[in-house]
C-alpha cells in the first residue's frame, strides 16, 4: 500500500486510526503539526462530538495555496445538524467576514449529502455542489472531491457521482488557494469544524478515519483504488 502514501503530490495524509495523543505529525513528506481539541482516539479514527471537538492544522502553505487537487476522507456521521464540516479552511472576524472552502455533510433536499461549499467574496458568493447518494447516519463512507481549477467532481465509495449545484449557480471548481485573502485574520485549516467570522462552527458529530489531500487531480481509477484498498478497516 506504500504507493498510496508516497505519491510526490500527496500534501497531507492523516491515518487518524493510528495517530494518538494531543498532537501529532501528519504522515506526508511535509510533516504538518496537528493539534487536537477533544476528538477522542479510537481504533477506527477520531471521534468528534459535534460541539467543540476539532483537529487544527494551522495555515500550511503547501495545502492552502493549492488551486487544484483532490481531497479524500473516510467519515461517519452521527449528528443531524444542517452543516457538518469534515475538512474546512477559513477565517475572518466581524470586520473582515470569513471566506472559506469546506468539504462537509450537508442537509439539503430533505437528505444529507457529501458537499463542497465555497465563499470567496465576503459572504455574497456562495457556490456549492453535492453528490447524488444520501449519507446515512452511523455508516462509514469514503468521500472525495477533486478540482482541476474550473470544475468540481465528486466521488462516494470509489464511484463518481453527479455533481449537483445546490447553492449558487456555478460549479466553479474553486480549491483552497482560491479563497486565500490577506484581509482574513488568522485563517486555519481544520478537521471536524470550520473557522468562519472568527469563530468555529459547523461541527461534525461522528468519526473521521483518514484524510488525504493531493495537489493534483486523481483519476477516477486512482480514487477507486484508494477506496478499495482501505475499506476493510471501516467494515
N, C-alpha and C positions, 0 to 999 in steps of 0.2 A: 504493500500500500504506500510505499515511500513516494511514488510519483505524485500522489495527491498532495503531499506536503512540501516538496522541494521544487515545485514549479517556480522559476525565477520571477513570475508575475504575481506570486502569492504575497500579498501585503499584510494579511492578518490571518492567523489560524488559532482558534481557541477551542481545544477539546475540553470543554468545561467539566465533563465527567472525570477528567484526570487532574484538573487544577484545583487543589485545595488551598486553604489559607486565606488571609485577609488581603493579600496582594500576590501577584504572580506576573510572570513574563510570558507573553504570547509565544507560540511555537513557530512563527515565521522567522525568516532571517533578520527581521527588523527588531525583534525583542521588545515590543511595546509593553510598558508597565501598565498593569491593570489594577485598579483599586476597588475593593468590594465594600459595598454598604449593604448589610443584611445578606440577602442572596445565599442561603444556606447550601452547602455542598451535599450532594448525594451521588451514588454511583452512576446515575444516568445524566448528571448535569447540575445546574444551579437552579434552585427554586427561588422564584421571585414572588412576593406576596401581593402585588397589586396596590401597595400602599406607599412604601418608601424604599424598597429594595432595588438596587441597581449595581452595575459594574461600570466604572468610569475609565476611559482611555485617554483623557486629556484632549489635545488638539494635534494629533500626529500628522505632519505634512505628507508623509508617504501615502496616507489614505485620503485626507480631507481635500487635497489638491487634485484628486482624480476627476476627470470629466467623462470617463467611460470605464466600464468594468463590470464585474459580476459579484453579487452578494448572495451567499447561501447560508441557511440556518436550519438546524433541527430544532423544533419547538413544539410545545404542547400548551394549549391554553386551558385554564380552569375558570377564569373570570368571564364576566359578561358585560363589562363596561364598553362603551361605544368605540373607543380608540385605545389599543394596547400595543405599544411600540416594542418591537423586537430589537431593533438597532436604529438609533437616531442620531443625527448631527444637527445641532442648533445652538442658540444662544440668545442674546438680546436682553433688554430691560424695557421699562416703560418709555424711556426717551428714544430708544432705538429698537423698535419691535423686531422680534426674532425672525430670522429666516431659517429654513430647515429642510432636511431631506430625511424621510423616515420610512423604514420597512416595518409594517405593522399588521396586526389583525384588526380589521375594521368592520363594525356593524353597519351594513348598508344593504338596501333592498331586502330587508327583513331576515338577513342571514349574516354570519361572519365570513369574511373573505380575507385572503392574503392581499395586501395593498401596498402600493408605494405612493407617497404623497410628498409634494414639494411646495414650498412657499419661498420664492426668491425675490419678492418685491414688496416687502413690508406689509404682509397680511392682505394684499389685494390681488395676488396672482396665484391662488391655489390651483394646482393641477394634480390629478391623481388617477391611477389605474388600479384595477383589481383583477383577480383571477376568476375562473368560472365555477369551480367546485367549492361549496360551502365548507368552512373549517369547523368541524365538530369539537365539542369540549372533551377533555380527557383523552385525546387521541394525538399520537405523535405524527408530525408532518415534516417533510423536508421541502422548504420553500426557497425559491431563487428568483432574483430579479437581475436582468442584465441590461446594459445600455451601451450602444455604440456611439453615444453622444447626441443622437437625434431621435431614437425610438426605444421605449422600454419593451422587453419581453418578459413574460412571467412563466414560471415552472412550478409544478407541485408534484412531489414524489417522482421526480425524474421525467415527467411529461410536460411538454409545453402546452399551455392553455391560452385561450383567447384573452387578450389584454383589453378589458372593457374600461372605457373612461367613465368614472363615476363622479368626478368633480372637475370643474373647469371644462375646457373644450378641446384640449390638445393632449396627445401623447408626446411629451416634449423630450423624453429620454434624459432629463437632467440628472446629474450624478452629484456626488459630494462637492466637487470643485465648482459647480455652477451656483452654489448658494453661499460661498465664502464672501464675506463683506467686511471690510476693515472697520465699519462702524458698529459691528456687533460686539459687545463686550464679552470676553471670556467664552468663546464658543467651545463646545465639548462634544465628543463622540461618546455615546452612552449605550449600554446594553440594558434592556428592560425598562427604559423610560426615555423621555425627550426633554432636553433643556430648551425652554421657549419663553420669551419675555422675562428672562431672568429667574425662572422657577422651573423645577422639574414637575412633570405631569405625564399623562397618557401612560400610566404604569401598566405593565404586563403582569397578569396573575397567571402563573403556570411554571413551566420549566424550560430552560434553554440548554440543549445538549452540546451543540457545536456551532461555530461560526467561522466562515471563510470570507475573505474579501480579496478579489483578484483585480489587477489593473488592466485586464483585457476581457474581451467578450468570449466567454467559454462557449464552445459549440453545444448543441443540444445533446450530442453523444457524450461529451465530457461531463455535463451536468447529470445526465442519467447514470454515468459510471460512478460518480461520487455517491449518488443515492444508493445504487445497488451494492456498493462496497462498504457502506456504513450502516445500512438499515438494520442489520442483525442486532445492533446494540439497542434499538428502540422498539423491538417487537414485544 
